Structure formats: C-alpha cells, structure tokens
Amino acid sequence: MPNQDGIDISLGDYAGKQVLIWFFPRAFGNN
C-alpha cells in the first residue's frame, strides 16, 4: 500500500509499527 509519497511500504515495516504501537504504552508502565 503506497504511503503519501507514493512509496510502497513493506508488510514488515507495517508490522513493526503495529508492534511499536502495542509495546510503547507498556514500556512506560501502563500495564
């Protein structure tokens, strides 16, 4: 799926962002 610059974002990059979105709140102690 192209981003706003028309560059295809790899599935790996997308999955990585999803992991960060999941992980960061927990990293800051909001268990």
HELIX and SHEET records of a PDB file:
HELIX    1   1 LEU A   11  ALA A   27  1                                  17    
END                                                                             
